[in-house]
């Protein structure tokens, strides 16, 4: 895998995903460029990110400016740089695109003398959204039985069904077929948003309904990574007939995870005040509720643990800095069903060690009731290396997706915040507010109706000044607007955090007409 700077006309950060070996062995997964323009091209299809300004952090530039900051570039503002790290919150990732012809591997292939095929299909979920899916299984003439076990692979955020490739070499030899989907809002499926498990449960329900109606399935297992693992846990109590599940790198609670991102920033030595982290979490929550129609507080797999009894194997990388291993440890401790916990050397997206796959395959072999006579290698529930999975055909696809996913995560919150601003006035950009200008008042503005009663007294000037500086650092707005909201919050006994919340709850409106700032000397802050 290679990472290099994009040479497209519009600067952006990209990763070229490739596996040497010719056109059919070359993996290129491209991300949709949100702001238009052509995708960068080179010797390989390339993954390009849209440029998203760092809003409200001293480094933002309004749309139309000729020079824009690129995500991934070093910021001169330590707070802005720290807040940029908070974009790992994965609320709205760029959509990963790929070619069915070039990136999905062969439609038919042989393994240990048996023929296998990939069936591509579309399913509709409860919300009427198209889900694109693939099912790797025996060809009818080589199938050892009319009904066989199936494992549904559920990808992580910003990923797609290509990540299921790494399961094929491990599950097909033990006669477990593999079904993978692009969740709604991901890959080639319909839908605009992902929900980190909240709506993805409906996608799993639709897939399981299709599989059981097909008449080709004996037992069903789940295998999820990251968001997919959280989805498995959220769904577990809804269908007790699931035979078993592999839960790889799940988070215990979305709000806990988002707060941990902020704490990680502080632990890295960046001076991010607690109020900035808290305000950012509040912004995320409001933005998600408004646009994706779900409350992040409801995405809590650990709250579901005492209601689920499906046998589960929890796995987590010891060096995972994105979702800490403590999440899986807590999930395992709180889970009511039969359970195992495996901690391995690696991080969130590193290649999983062979011993983990051996453990997982053995777990599924037992839980899904695999018949030994159906296995390609009947001497063991595990199997030897298959050259076509190691060196060609499927080689590199899943690893490329995982590496792309981690980089795409860095932009997720930034896109959420970008649209948080852009969607305020019928899709227009609040560029004036971002530049520190108060917007003119109109009859439809939802803003505080009057000045605070104690605006002219009771607030120490140094406290007001410090509050204005902090407000500007987080909201990106200074001047009379910052002074108005900070004064109002402090006069009511609140904090700068409350001032920031009021500002966003008021649609980033300026102060009411006639407002007289108590400290004109601070208007330049």
N, C-alpha and C positions, 0 to 999 in steps of 0.2 A: 504494500500500500504506500502511496506517495501523497504528500501534502505540499502544495506549492501555491504561490500567489497567482491570482487570476489575471490574465492579460486582456480581459474584455474591455470594451470602451468605457463602461461604468465600473469603477473600482468596487471590488467586493472580496470577501473572504471565501475561499472555496477549498474543497478537498477533492482531488481526482481519485476516483475509486477504480482500481484496475487489478487484474490478475493476468500476468503474462501467459501467453500461450496461443494467441491467435484470436480471431474475431469472436468465435463462439465461447472462448474462455476468458473473455474480457468483461469485467463487471463495471458498469457505469450507472450509478443511480443519481438522478438529478432532482434537485429541489425546485419547486415552482418559484419563479422570481415574482414577488408580489407587486413590485412597483412598475412592472412592465419592462420592456427592453429585451434584447436577445440574450439567450443563455450562452455563456462562454463555451467555445469549442476548442478542441485541441486534439491530441492524438487519442484521447479517451473522452467519452462523455463525462461531463464534469458536474460537480455539485456546487451550486452557487447560492449564496445567501442574499436576500434583499438588504440594501443599506437601510438601517433604521437609526435615526438620530437618538442620542442619549437625552431624553426629554427631562427638563426640569432639574438638571444637575450641573449647571454651569458650563456644559459643553454642547448644548443643543443649538441647532440652527433651524430656522423656519424653512418650510418647503419652498423651493425656488432658489435658495441660495446655491451658488455655484460650487461651493466647497462644503462637503458634509463629512462628519466623522464616520468612520467605518467600525462596525462592531469588531472587536478583537484588537483594535489599535490601542496603544497606551494612552491613557487620559492624563492631562496635567492636573486634574482635580482629584485628590485622593478619595474624597467622598464619592465622586462620580465613578471612579474606578471600582470602589467597593460596591457601589450599587449595581454596577454592571455585572459583577460576580453574582449578584442576586438573581440574574436572569435565568439561572438554572431551575427556576421554579416550574418550568414546563407547562405553562397554561395553554399556550397556543403555538405549537411548533410549525415551522414551514413544512408543507406537505412533501413527502418523498415520492418522487415519480420514477417509473422504470418502464422498460419495454418488455412486453410479453414475449416478443420474438427473440430478443437478444439477452434478456436478463433472467429468465425463468428456468433455464436449463432445458434439457431434452424432454419432449412429451412422452417418449418411451425409452426404456433402458433395461439392461439385463443385470442381474445380480445373482451370483452363485447358481447360474443355470436357469433362473426363473425370470420371466418377463414382468416388468412393472410399467405402469402408465400414470400419467397425470391428467386428472379430469378437472378442467376449469369450468366454473359455474358462477352464477349470480343468485343471491338470496336477498329477499327484502325483509328488513327488520320491522319492528312494531311501529316505528315512526315513518315508515314508507321509504326509507333510504336504501339504496342499493349497496350490497356488500359483495365485493369480488372475492372469490375463494378458489382454492386448489386442493385437490385430494389425491395424494400419492398412494397407490394401491396395486395389488396384483392385477394383471390382465385376467379376464374371466376364465380363460382356458388354463391358467396356471395357479389360480386361487386354490389354496388347500381346503377351503370350506366356503359355504355360501355366506356365512356371517363370520366376521372377524372383528377383533377389538380395534378401536380407533383412538388416537390421541389428538386433541385439538390444540394446536399451538397458538398462543396469544402473545403478540409482539408488544414491545415497549413503546413509549411515546416517541413520536417522530420516526417510527420504523414502519415495517410492512411485512408481508408474508414471506419475503425472501429470507428473513432471519430463520425460518423453519428448516432451511437446507441442512443445518448441522444435526438435525434430528434424524434425517433419513437413513444415514449410514448406521445408526444405532438401533432404530426401531423396526425398520423393514425386515432385517434378518430374523427377528423374533416374531414375525407375522403380526406386527402391530402397524396398521395403516396410519398415515399422517394427514391430518386436515389442517389447513391454515387459511386465515382470512385477513384481509385488511379491515381493521375496525372502521366504523363510520367516521369520516373526517380524516382518515389516514390513507396513504397510498392511492390506489385507483378507485376506492369506494366513494359513495356519495356522502354528502354531509359537509358542513363547514367547520365544525369544532370537534375537538376531543374533550373528554371529561374525566380522564384519569381513573376510570372504572365505573363512574356513576351511570352513564348511559351504555357503556360497553357491555354491561350485564345483559342488556336486551339483545345485543348482537350475538352473544354466546347462546342465549335462549333460542334465537332463530336458527342458529347453526345446528344445535342439538335436535331441534324439532325436525329439521331436514334430514339429518343423519338417521334418526330413528324411523322416519317415514320411508327411508330408502329400502329397508329390509336387508341391508348388507352389513349391519353392525350388530355385534353381540354385546360388547361393553364399551363404555366411554370413559376416557381419562382426559385430564386437562394438564397443560404445561404452559406456564406463563412466566414472562420475564418483565420485571419492573412494573409498568402500568398493567401489563397483562397478568402478572402475578397478583396484583391488588384486585384486579377484576375477578380472578378465580376465587379469591377469598370472599369478596362481596357477594358472589353468586352462590357460594357453597351451600348456604342454608336453604336455597330455593329449590334444589334438586338433589335430594339425598341418594338418588340412584347412581350418581357419578361414582365410579369405582375407585378413583384415586387421583391425586394431583401433585405435580411438581411446582413448587412456589419458589422461583429464583429471584432474589433481590427485591422483594416487595417492601413497600413502606407501610408503616403501621397506621399513620394518620396524616392526611394531607396538610392540615394546618400545622401540625408538629413539624413536618418536613420543611415547610416554607420558613418557619421560624428558625429552624436549624441552619438554613442557608445563610440567614443574617448573622447568626452566631459564628458560623465558619469564617465569614468575612472578618469579624472582630478578632478571632483567634489567629488569623493570618497577619495581624498587626495593623490592619487598616482601621483608621479611627472613625468608625461609623457609630454615631450615637444611638442609644436604644430607641429613642422616639422615631428615628428615621426607619428603623426596621419595622417597628410597630405600624407606622403610617403606611409603609409599603405593603405590608400584609393586608391592611384594611383596603388599600387601593386594589390589590389583586382580587380580594373577595368581592368587592362591589363590581368590578369589571366583569368577573366571571358570571356573577348572578345576572347581570344585565344582558350580556351577550350570549352566553351558552346555556342560560336558564337552569342552572343548578347551583346549589350552595356548597362550596368547598368543605364546609364543616360536616357535610353528610358523607364525605368520602373518607370513611374511617374503617378500614378492614379489621382493626383490632376490636372494634365494638361489635363485630360480627362473630368473633372467635368462639364465644361461649354458646353460639347457636348452631355451629357447623360441626358435623361429625364425619365428613368424608376423610378417609386416610390421606395424610399429607406429608410430603417430604419438603422441608424448608431448606434452602441453600442460599449462601451469601458469601461474597468475597471478603476476606479479612481486611483488605486494603481499600474497600469501597468508600470513597470520600463523598460520593454523591448521595447515596442512601446508606447510612451507617449500618454496620452489622447488628447493632443493638436493636434495630427495627425487627429483624427476623428473630432475634433472641426473644424479644417481647411477644411477638406474634406466636412463636412456638410455645412459650410459657402459658399464654392465655388460651390456646386452642384446645377445644374439648374432645376432638376426635383422636384416633390413633395418629401418632406423629413421630417424625424424625427430624433432626437438625444436623446439617453438614456445613461447616465453615471451611473454606478452601483458600489457598493462596491466590490472590487475584483481586481485581477491582470490579467496578460496575459492568464494564463492557469487555473485559479481557476474555481470551479464549478459555473456556471451561476445561479443567483437567480431565483426563481420561477416567480417573477413578470416580469422579462425580457422575459421569455418564454411566459407568458400570453400576454404580449404586442406584441411580435413577431407573435404569432399564430393569434391574433386578426387582426394584420396588414395583414398577408397573407390571412386569411379568407376573408377579404374584398377585397383585391386586386386581388386574384385569382378567385373570383366569386364562392366561395363554396356554394353549395345548402344545405340549412339547413336540408332538408329531407334526405340527404346522411350521415349526421353525426351520430356517434354512440350514442352521448349524445346530442340530439337536443335542450336541454334547454339552451345551452350556447356554444359559440365558444371555450370555454376552457373545460377541463374535469378533472375528479377525478384521483386519484392515481391508477396505475395498478400494482398489486403485482409482476408480472413477470418481470417488468422493474426495480422495486426497490430492489428486494432481490435475484433474480436468473436469469438464462438465459442470459440476456443482461447486468446484473449488473456489474459495474466496468470496462467494456471494454473501453468506451470513456474516462473515467477519467484516466485510466492507460496510454492510448496513449498520452493524453495531458501532463501528468507528464513526460513521457519519452521524449516527444518532447522538453521540455524546457531544459533538461539535454543534449540532442543531439545537441541543438543549440550551446552549448559551444565549440563544436569541429569543427563546420562548416568551419570557416575561416582557422583554423589550417590545415584542410585537403586540402583546396584550396592552402595555401601557401606551404604545403608539396609537392603537385604535381607541383606547380609552379617551385620548385627547381628540382624535380625528372625528369621532362619531358624535360630538356634542351638538353641532349645529347643522343637523341634516346631512352629515357627512363632510362638512367643511372642517378645516383645520383651525384650531384656536391658536394660530401663530402669534397673535398679539399677546395672548396670555403667556405663551411660552417665552416671548421676548421681554416679559416683565411689564406689559402694558395692560391697563384696566380696560375691559370691554364696556362699551356704552350700555346703559341700562335700557331695557325695553319692558313693555307691559307683561311679557311672558316670563321674565327672569324670576327664578326661584332663589331669592337672596335674602339675607337678614333684613328686616324691615326698618330697624332703627339703630342708632349708635348705642354702644354700651353706656349705661347710666354713669359709671365711674370712670369714663374714658379719660377725663382730665385730671384725675387724682388717684392716689392709692397704688399706682404701679411705679416702682423704681425705674428710672430712666435706663440704668444699666441692664435691668431685666428685660425691658422692652426692646432695647437694642440687640441683646443676645438672641431674643426670640425672633426678631426680624431676620437676623443673619441665618438662623437655623431654618426658618420658614423658606427663605430664598434658596438655601442649599438643597432642600428636598423638593419643593414645589416648582422651583425655577422662576418664581415671580417675586419681585421686590417692590420698592417704591410704596406708593400709597395703598396698594392692594395688600401687600404684606403687613403694613402697619395696621390697617383696619382689622384684619382677621386676628392678628396677634393681640392687639389691644382688647378686642371683644372677648377672646378666650381667657386672657389673664384677668380681666375685670370680672368675669363670671367664676373665677376660682379655678379655671382649667389650665391646660398646659399648651405648649406649642403643638403637640400632637393633636389636641382638640382643634386648634386653629387650622391645621392642615386638613383635618377631616371635614370641618365646616366649609372650607374652600372648595373641596371636591364635591361635597354634597350640594353645594350651591351652583354647580355647573361652572366652576372657575369664574364666577362673576366678580366684577369690581365692586367697590363700595357704593352705597346709595348716594344720590345727588346731595350735595351740601355737606358731605362729611368733611370735617376739619381735623387733620391729623394733629395729635397733641405734641408731636416732635418733628416739626418740618426739617430739622437738621438731619433726620435719619432717612429722608426720602431718597437719598443717593445710594443707600445700602442695597 
